Amino acid sequence: MTSDPTLASFFRSFSRSGGLVVGGLGALGLVGWILDAAMLKSVVPGLAPIKANAALGLTPEGLARKVREVLEQPREVDL
């Protein structure tokens, strides 16, 4: 079985974007709870706001995805 580099690149890009979106929404939700700003707690006005514990869980997920991305980058090795 061979792997398609284009498809693998798409999934890596999708994962990076997803981590950024999830982490960003979590961070905005936390800021909304800290500042008591209803606009930041809810993505769409009128819908239920994000709970503080959910925002607290989503924020480190986005950070963890970025850390993993940095750790997976190839490094130069001096011999």
PAKOL-19199 format. One line per field, with one value per atom (N, C-alpha, C): x, y, z; atom name. Coordinates in pm, 1 decimal, padded with zeros to 6 digits, m for minus. Example, Ala and Ser with C-alpha at 12.3 -4.5 7.8 and 13.67 -1.06 7.14 Angstrom:
% residues 2
c1 (01319.0; 01230.0; 01320.0; 01285.0; 01367.0; 01290.0)
c2 (m00569.0; m00450.0; m00330.0; m00225.0; m00106.0; 00003.0)
c3 (00780.0; 00780.0; 00780.0; 00708.0; 00714.0; 00787.0)
a (N; CA; C; N; CA; C)
***
This chain:
% residues 79
c1 (00084.5; 00000.0; 00089.1; 00061.0; 00139.7; 00060.2; 00132.8; 00065.5; 00073.3; m00028.7; m00037.8; 00012.8; 00125.6; 00179.3; 00084.5; 00006.2; m00088.4; m00198.1; m00247.5; m00351.9; m00298.0; m00177.3; m00115.2; m00094.4; m00053.2; m00033.4; m00166.3; m00273.5; m00406.4; m00447.9; m00429.0; m00470.0; m00386.2; m00256.5; m00173.1; m00221.4; m00252.2; m00300.9; m00436.3; m00523.8; m00655.7; m00642.2; m00549.0; m00526.0; m00473.3; m00379.4; m00326.2; m00436.5; m00517.0; m00625.0; m00727.6; m00762.0; m00858.1; m00809.0; m00681.7; m00624.4; m00627.1; m00598.4; m00599.9; m00741.7; m00839.4; m00978.1; m01027.4; m01003.1; m01050.2; m00983.0; m00852.2; m00781.2; m00825.8; m00848.9; m00894.1; m01033.1; m01124.2; m01258.9; m01255.8; m01171.7; m01158.7; m01104.5; m01003.1; m00944.2; m01045.2; m01120.3; m01221.9; m01329.3; m01367.3; m01466.0; m01415.6; m01288.3; m01231.1; m01227.3; m01186.5; m01183.8; m01325.2; m01421.9; m01561.3; m01608.4; m01568.7; m01607.6; m01534.4; m01408.2; m01330.3; m01386.0; m01417.3; m01467.2; m01619.2; m01685.1; m01831.3; m01890.2; m01833.1; m01878.4; m01957.2; m02086.9; m02173.7; m02136.7; m02088.7; m02052.5; m01937.3; m01845.5; m01732.6; m01766.0; m01867.0; m01904.8; m01984.3; m02050.5; m02134.6; m02087.6; m02068.9; m02024.3; m02132.5; m02256.9; m02370.6; m02463.9; m02495.3; m02584.9; m02718.1; m02763.0; m02888.5; m02871.8; m02758.0; m02732.3; m02670.3; m02666.9; m02611.3; m02463.2; m02419.1; m02277.2; m02191.4; m02063.1; m01969.9; m01951.4; m01945.5; m01924.0; m01776.3; m01749.0; m01611.7; m01520.6; m01570.4; m01484.7; m01458.2; m01552.3; m01529.1; m01423.5; m01434.0; m01335.4; m01197.2; m01194.7; m01067.4; m01006.3; m01087.6; m01036.7; m00995.3; m01063.3; m01033.2; m00906.6; m00880.7; m00765.0; m00632.4; m00606.0; m00479.1; m00471.1; m00586.8; m00584.4; m00521.3; m00558.0; m00498.7; m00350.0; m00311.0; m00169.4; m00093.5; m00154.2; m00089.2; m00067.9; m00162.8; m00148.0; m00031.8; m00015.1; 00095.5; 00229.6; 00235.7; 00359.1; 00395.5; 00296.4; 00324.3; 00375.4; 00319.4; 00363.8; 00510.8; 00549.3; 00687.6; 00781.3; 00739.6; 00824.4; 00840.5; 00744.9; 00752.0; 00833.6; 00873.5; 00951.7; 01088.8; 01135.2; 01269.3; 01377.1; 01480.3; 01589.5; 01718.9; 01806.0; 01938.4; 02025.8; 02105.6; 02193.1; 02337.0; 02419.3; 02561.9; 02635.7; 02710.9; 02791.1; 02937.8)
c2 (m00117.6; 00000.0; 00123.9; 00215.4; 00337.7; 00454.0; 00549.8; 00667.0; 00782.3; 00861.6; 00978.3; 01100.1; 01159.6; 01274.8; 01394.8; 01410.1; 01521.1; 01503.1; 01380.6; 01351.9; 01366.2; 01317.5; 01330.0; 01476.9; 01556.6; 01699.6; 01767.5; 01726.6; 01781.8; 01753.2; 01628.7; 01593.3; 01663.9; 01683.3; 01759.7; 01904.3; 01962.5; 02099.7; 02111.5; 02014.9; 02013.4; 02002.8; 01919.5; 01902.4; 02030.8; 02096.1; 02223.6; 02328.0; 02338.5; 02437.5; 02406.5; 02280.2; 02240.8; 02272.9; 02245.7; 02277.6; 02425.8; 02504.3; 02650.1; 02700.2; 02647.9; 02691.5; 02651.5; 02526.7; 02478.4; 02555.4; 02572.6; 02647.8; 02792.4; 02852.8; 02991.2; 03009.1; 02917.6; 02926.1; 02906.7; 02814.4; 02795.1; 02918.9; 02980.5; 03101.7; 03216.3; 03231.9; 03337.5; 03311.9; 03185.2; 03151.5; 03183.8; 03153.4; 03185.4; 03336.1; 03409.2; 03555.4; 03607.5; 03548.8; 03588.5; 03564.9; 03452.8; 03425.0; 03516.8; 03543.2; 03630.3; 03772.9; 03823.0; 03959.9; 03969.2; 03855.4; 03847.4; 03913.2; 03879.5; 03932.7; 03824.7; 03841.9; 03742.8; 03719.9; 03823.4; 03812.1; 03712.5; 03704.7; 03613.4; 03472.5; 03459.5; 03328.1; 03245.7; 03310.6; 03241.1; 03273.2; 03169.6; 03190.0; 03260.7; 03215.4; 03275.4; 03335.3; 03463.7; 03526.0; 03450.6; 03429.1; 03359.0; 03210.7; 03154.2; 03013.9; 03001.9; 02881.1; 02858.0; 02895.5; 02959.6; 02996.6; 02874.2; 02884.7; 02778.1; 02779.5; 02663.5; 02653.7; 02679.7; 02731.7; 02768.0; 02646.0; 02531.4; 02413.3; 02358.1; 02373.5; 02330.7; 02419.9; 02550.0; 02643.1; 02615.2; 02581.9; 02550.7; 02422.5; 02330.1; 02206.8; 02224.0; 02310.4; 02328.6; 02411.1; 02505.7; 02593.5; 02517.2; 02428.4; 02354.6; 02256.7; 02215.0; 02124.6; 02194.2; 02318.6; 02394.0; 02415.6; 02443.5; 02459.6; 02328.5; 02217.9; 02086.8; 02052.2; 02087.7; 02059.5; 02138.9; 02263.1; 02345.5; 02291.0; 02248.1; 02190.0; 02064.5; 01981.8; 01859.1; 01892.0; 01993.3; 02035.1; 02077.2; 02153.3; 02199.5; 02081.1; 01987.2; 01872.5; 01776.6; 01774.2; 01683.7; 01739.1; 01865.5; 01923.5; 01858.4; 01828.6; 01770.2; 01867.8; 01815.0; 01897.8; 01860.4; 01957.4; 01930.4; 01867.1; 01770.3; 01702.0; 01724.1; 01779.0; 01797.8; 01670.8; 01620.2; 01499.8; 01532.9)
c3 (00000.0; 00000.0; 00000.0; m00090.3; m00097.9; m00039.0; 00012.8; 00070.0; m00029.0; m00029.0; m00116.3; m00039.1; m00080.6; m00007.0; m00006.3; m00110.3; m00114.9; m00010.7; 00001.6; 00099.5; 00242.3; 00264.9; 00397.3; 00432.4; 00335.3; 00358.4; 00391.0; 00322.9; 00350.3; 00493.9; 00538.9; 00674.7; 00780.3; 00755.3; 00848.8; 00857.6; 00742.9; 00739.2; 00808.7; 00787.4; 00850.6; 01002.1; 01046.8; 01189.9; 01253.3; 01185.5; 01236.3; 01247.5; 01143.9; 01143.4; 01251.9; 01266.5; 01368.8; 01508.3; 01534.5; 01664.9; 01692.8; 01590.4; 01606.0; 01635.0; 01562.7; 01582.5; 01721.5; 01760.0; 01890.5; 02004.3; 01995.8; 02099.4; 02105.1; 01988.7; 01984.7; 02043.2; 02011.2; 02068.0; 02219.3; 02264.8; 02408.9; 02477.9; 02417.7; 02476.0; 02477.7; 02369.5; 02367.2; 02472.1; 02488.3; 02590.7; 02729.9; 02757.3; 02888.6; 02913.2; 02811.7; 02825.2; 02848.0; 02779.6; 02799.7; 02942.0; 03000.8; 03139.6; 03236.8; 03211.5; 03300.6; 03298.4; 03178.3; 03164.7; 03173.6; 03187.2; 03188.8; 03063.9; 02948.9; 02819.8; 02746.6; 02738.0; 02674.0; 02527.8; 02461.1; 02320.3; 02299.4; 02394.3; 02381.7; 02430.0; 02511.4; 02564.0; 02463.6; 02369.3; 02273.1; 02132.0; 02049.9; 01912.3; 01831.9; 01849.2; 01778.8; 01883.5; 01872.4; 01970.4; 01979.2; 02099.9; 02121.6; 02151.4; 02116.2; 02147.5; 02286.0; 02336.0; 02469.7; 02473.0; 02580.6; 02592.2; 02624.3; 02594.3; 02629.1; 02781.2; 02838.6; 02983.4; 03012.5; 03130.7; 03167.1; 03168.9; 03218.8; 03222.8; 03082.7; 02990.0; 02852.1; 02786.5; 02808.9; 02754.4; 02812.4; 02940.0; 03005.8; 02949.3; 02905.1; 02845.0; 02699.8; 02626.2; 02484.1; 02460.8; 02547.5; 02528.5; 02527.6; 02624.7; 02619.5; 02502.6; 02449.6; 02334.4; 02215.1; 02191.9; 02082.1; 02103.2; 02225.9; 02258.7; 02239.7; 02280.0; 02266.3; 02119.0; 02034.6; 01890.8; 01834.5; 01876.7; 01828.6; 01877.7; 02003.1; 02057.6; 01980.3; 01951.4; 01875.5; 01736.0; 01672.9; 01540.6; 01543.6; 01645.7; 01658.1; 01682.4; 01766.5; 01798.2; 01680.9; 01588.4; 01474.2; 01358.6; 01365.1; 01255.6; 01249.8; 01128.8; 01116.8; 01162.5; 01222.7; 01272.9; 01203.6; 01192.9; 01136.9; 01245.6; 01203.9; 01298.4; 01253.1; 01342.0; 01310.4; 01349.5; 01254.6; 01283.6; 01292.2)
a (N; CA; C; N; CA; C; N; CA; C; N; CA; C; N; CA; C; N; CA; C; N; CA; C; N; CA; C; N; CA; C; N; CA; C; N; CA; C; N; CA; C; N; CA; C; N; CA; C; N; CA; C; N; CA; C; N; CA; C; N; CA; C; N; CA; C; N; CA; C; N; CA; C; N; CA; C; N; CA; C; N; CA; C; N; CA; C; N; CA; C; N; CA; C; N; CA; C; N; CA; C; N; CA; C; N; CA; C; N; CA; C; N; CA; C; N; CA; C; N; CA; C; N; CA; C; N; CA; C; N; CA; C; N; CA; C; N; CA; C; N; CA; C; N; CA; C; N; CA; C; N; CA; C; N; CA; C; N; CA; C; N; CA; C; N; CA; C; N; CA; C; N; CA; C; N; CA; C; N; CA; C; N; CA; C; N; CA; C; N; CA; C; N; CA; C; N; CA; C; N; CA; C; N; CA; C; N; CA; C; N; CA; C; N; CA; C; N; CA; C; N; CA; C; N; CA; C; N; CA; C; N; CA; C; N; CA; C; N; CA; C; N; CA; C; N; CA; C; N; CA; C; N; CA; C; N; CA; C; N; CA; C; N; CA; C; N; CA; C; N; CA; C; N; CA; C)
***
